[in-house]
Amino acid sequence: MDEQEQGPLAGFTVGVTAARRADELGALLRRRGAAVTHGPALRIVPLADDTELLAATKELIDHAPDVVVATTAIGFRGWVEAADGWGHGEELLDCLRGVELLARGPKVKGAVRAAGLTESWSPSSESMAEVLDRLLAEGVAGRRIALQLHGEPLPGFVEALTAGGAEVVGVPVYRWMPPEDIGPLDRLLDGVLTGALDAVTFTSAPAAASLLSRAEHRGALPELLEALRHDVLAVCVGPVTALPLQAHGIDTLQPERFRLGPLVQVLCQELPARARSLPVAGHRIEIRGHAVLVDGLLRPVPPAGMALLAALARRPGWVVSRPDLLRALPGAGRDEHAVETAMARLRTALGTPKLIQTVVKRGYRLAVDPVAETKYGDG
């Protein structure tokens, strides 16, 4: 099996912070060979405090938008009922009668009609992607678009409209909250801090903010920022999503099209490009997150073995002492025998024992081919 057959992300581990559509993103990543760690950074709950919704409703009544996008039936009904309770129900309905009203799918269309309104258009697919395509095809430059928020209606939806020149007004019928079970998010955070993850994906700004907040709560924010700045790739679906990270000085990668597919393509290009590739003992090895490609064949390697290999690869062809290798081993203590045990397992995992040479009484070295050895030796 060559690299193309096993996928461009084979040997890499990617974190997914999304709450909704995480299955879809995870499937896209796994199909390309990645291992996936899912730690939802938030959950979506109905607003307990309606002040934000009231403010948005008044703003729309006073300054009617060109387009309103209704995304969920329960959310739309809740909005109309809340407006009724504040005494603004008829004003809101009058406002909505005069605009282009798009309803995502049959359920939402039912809620719109139950309120005595008629939608301008609704996709049969219930797809927010189809709604977005229609809006962009109509042209959104200079238009004011009100979007009934519900979690992540489509990663990159707001970014795409804003990039097209629209003003987007959010109608917050739901609120982002920390997940009820914080365990998966903590495991994802631990993966970033220990270097077990090669990249983390973000499909909403609240998810990015939530991860930063959780790290701060655990007293690990400086370590998280350091990891995301240097070792772990942060990939966002678009510029709005990236804002909380950029506020902390973290450079992020974003696809040109604000969708999940292009986001995965960015990872497929960037992660293999960051992998270390070396000619060793007549073979070509490429060191990835939790595995090594040996002549294009994927060889999974245990964490201790990857730690040793990373230490050897920092100075290819040079001898690295047992004490130095011991320091590189995670939680190894003081027994140098741990280095020999981990080294034996590493050689077995690589399937080609001669890649790593034992230098008697000195340590170990990568058996870098002579041409490469000269190149590195001169430095």
Salt bridges, closest charged atoms under 4 A:
GLU3 OE2 - ARG288 NH2 2.62
GLU24 OE1 - ARG21 NH2 2.74
GLU52 OE2 - ARG175 NH2 3.02
GLU59 OE2 - ARG144 NH2 2.72
GLU91 OE1 - HIS88 ND1 2.83
ASP94 OD1 - ARG97 NH1 2.88
GLU100 OE1 - ARG143 NH2 2.97
GLU119 OE2 - ARG113 NH2 2.66
GLU126 OE1 - ARG104 NH1 3.94
ASP133 OD1 - ARG259 NH2 2.85
GLU138 OE2 - ARG134 NE 3.35
GLU138 OE1 - ARG143 NH1 3.06
GLU167 OE2 - ARG144 NE 3.34
GLU180 OE2 - ARG43 NH1 3.78
ASP186 OD1 - ARG214 NE 2.84
ASP186 OD1 - ARG218 NH1 3.15
ASP190 OD1 - ARG218 NH2 2.60
GLU226 OE2 - HIS230 NE2 3.50
GLU286 OE2 - ARG288 NE 2.79
ASP295 OD2 - HIS283 ND1 2.62
ASP324 OD1 - ARG327 NH2 2.21
GLU340 OE2 - ARG322 NE 3.82
GLU340 OE1 - HIS337 ND1 3.66
GLU373 OE2 - ARG365 NH2 3.03
